[in-house]
Amino acid sequence: MRVVSTNKFANFNYFLIEKYMAGIVLRGSEIKSIRQNGMSLNESFVIISKNEAWLKNAYIKPYQSVNNFSPNPRKDRKLLLNKNEILKLRQEVEKKGLTIVPVRAVFDKNLLKIEIALARGKKNYDKKDDLKERDIRRSEERLMWL
């Protein structure tokens, strides 16, 4: 699997509880642009409406070689999940107040898959604790190499 794009802020802003892999509906020029690393998942999120999952606010750079058709780079794109997975995600979001965030986009056998996660938001003190732990790990690694 080749990673195309990652949401750098997903692990920093959220506790990731459960992960799913979803397909995505795209046009031909969009997939060509993604193959040239023209995708960003930062500031994107997933909503469920009418028993369908939608990826909102994901940026796909317009493909330069297309003359007459260039879709909106931030349009809503449908995610392909099983009916049971969609129902489970919707129940968790409504019942527990969780959210669904895209974590990364990967090519799996020439098909683009979006890894989404059921997530709970972190408080500021949780984020500070994560930064402290990361700094401690870095300093320990530096000491080991000396």
Buried (B, 14 or more C-beta within 10 A) or exposed (E): EEEBBBBEEBBEBBEBEEEBBBBBEBBEBBBBBBBEEBBBBBEBBBBBEEEEBBBBBBBBBBBEEBEEEEBEBBEEBBBBBEEEBBEBBBEBBEEEEBBBBBBBBBBEEEEBBBBBBBBEEBEEEBEEEEEEEEEEEEEEEEEEEE
